[in-house]
Amino acid sequence: MARFRAAYGAGPLHLLGVVICLAVVGYALSTGLSLTGRPERWLIWFGGGIVAHDFLLLPFYSLLGLFAVAALAPGARRTRTGIAALNHLRFPALLSGLLLLVWYPLILGPGERTFSRVSGLSKDVYLERWLILTASLFALSAVVLLIRLPRLRRIDDHGGR
Amino acid sequence: MHSRLRIGPFRPGFWRSPLRGPWLASILSAALLPLLAVCALTGFVSHWAYDTDLGANAVFGGPGPGNGFDLYGLDWPTSPSWLYAATQGLHVVTGIAAIPILLAKLWTVVPKLFEVPPVRSPAHALERLSLIFLVGGAIFVIGTGVINIQVWYPFGFGFVPAHYYGAIVMVAALALHVVLKLPVLRDALRRDGIRDRLHEDLAHTRPEPELPGRHTSAPHASSAPTLTRRALLGGVGVASAGLAAMTAGQVAGGPFADLALLAPRGRGRGPGPNDFPVNKTFAASGIERGQLGADWRLALQRDDRVVARLSRDELLGLPQTSAELPIACVEGWSTTQLWTGVRLRDLARLIGVAPGGAMEARSMQSGGGFRRATLNPGQVEHPDSLLALSVNGAELSLDHGYPARVIGPALPGVHCTKWVGKLVFS
């Protein structure tokens, strides 16, 4: 058993679990592929999802975040007011971006023809609604920041926490 | 040994957020797991609701292994009437609510994608392989689902089998992940508790220490915090609850409908009796208007023979029944209306068919999916299962299936056949 652990890196139950998992994965992928054909499209949507998230979306919003930190709360001169301003920008921006990510086919309109044909509705309203929601989120965040501002200023001026 | 890999994101000090670590990952996982579990379960329930062993109901195009799991052997029930609206609403709402938590979780553990050495042992290699199926599967299933409910089909493969078998990939990888990571979650929560970290203010927000003997996403060197863990989790929670509320608006209706600002089917077309949403308009059915005129007849078939043809007026002359029933779409929206028409079981008795058989409804459509659907014996015999001729006191509109459509309690929307031309009893 100790030799197995040393060679494999975990106990035999780990191996059993992995084998069961990969067997089910193999069954599901082969059945799904045999039904739909077009494995290249599966690769695009399966692998593409990982690449799009790990190497595009996450680096993109992380970089935006770094720029915002550098502009509003740079490490050398970091104040509570600056940190609060940063977060009151980050939250509405992330929420608005999330809404766009989830509903972009409605908001930006790909598939408009099928959508109106089958639903009898148009996608026209969604861009406007998203913009209004985005504006409202930023406005709400700004109002809350304004209310918090005097207290944050006092903390910064008195060098307290 | 691995020094040439220690550049960019592979460098130990590259990921600098003080918030990342096993505690944060565990809290997010504890929130994510129930949502994904309900989402997966209701998804498989939806497959059950299609009664794929009956007639041409098999959604994947044929009997055999291509039919998905058919372990149930049970007919889909008719009670409560909102059952399918509830399970399918839950499916879509939980799937969408999981998105912000999944994104936060992936953000928390991203340093592990670049861990050095990339492979420590055969066990580690296999585990990382399974993570490809976990992350890829989750993005694939949720992504295709979210795009599909927005009536956009850019996939290049059939959505239903891909979404179904993609879900099995995700569930298998998720089950393994839960089993393997449960000890990490236990250790992290035992070490830190839950509430203590939620009470930390900015000055007390410090990096998590490593868990002894485990490789985690806690940073090697970190910047000063600009956010507390409480605020991060609060933001994720608000995002998740907000998305859920906005999507639930197209299931729950009533005052919630006004919240469904970005939901695809959250709006009707006006205040009229026929203005509630449709899955498929008459224009998209491919049926000629002339086919539904005065010459239209409902054919009633027993076994292989058409034994009666009824005009709409003759149908209106039969005893009429009204039932308030939701019609629930697989896309997760539903709407409850008052339907009036002839009981399906009355039509069966009319041509001498005894209770206990199934019934296939065939639409006048000449192409497209779901132009016929087989109802199980329980659905056929239910007193609220109707061949509806009117809705909310008005004649059915063309978009809602004029001259006649099937409606029944807990019946999946795509089985509520519209523009019915023939009912086949067996």
Interface residues (C-beta under 8 A of the other chain):
Chain A: A7 Y8 G9 A10 H14 L15 G17 V18 I20 C21 L22 V24 V25 Y27 A28 L29 T31 G32 S34 L35 T36 G37 R38 R41 W42 I44 W45 F46 G47 G49 I50 A52 H53 D54 L58 V69 A73 G75 R78 R80 I83 L86 N87 R90 F91 L94 L95 L98 L99 L101 V102 W103 P105 L106 I107 P110 G111 T114 F115 R117 V118 S119 G120 L121 V125 Y126 R129 W130 L133 R161
Chain B: F60 G61 P65 G66 I96 I99 P100 L103 L106 W107 V110 L113 R120 S121 P122 A123 H124 L126 E127 L129 S130 I132 F133 V135 G136 G137 I139 F140 G143 T144 V146 I147 Q150 V151 W152 Y153 P154 F155 G156 F157 G158 P161 A162 Y164 Y165 G166 I168 V169 A172 A173 A175 L176 V179 L180 D201 L202 A203 S223 A224 T226 L227 A231 G235 V238 A239 G242 L243 L261 L262 P264 R265 R267 R269 P277 V278 N279 K280 T281 A283 A284 D399
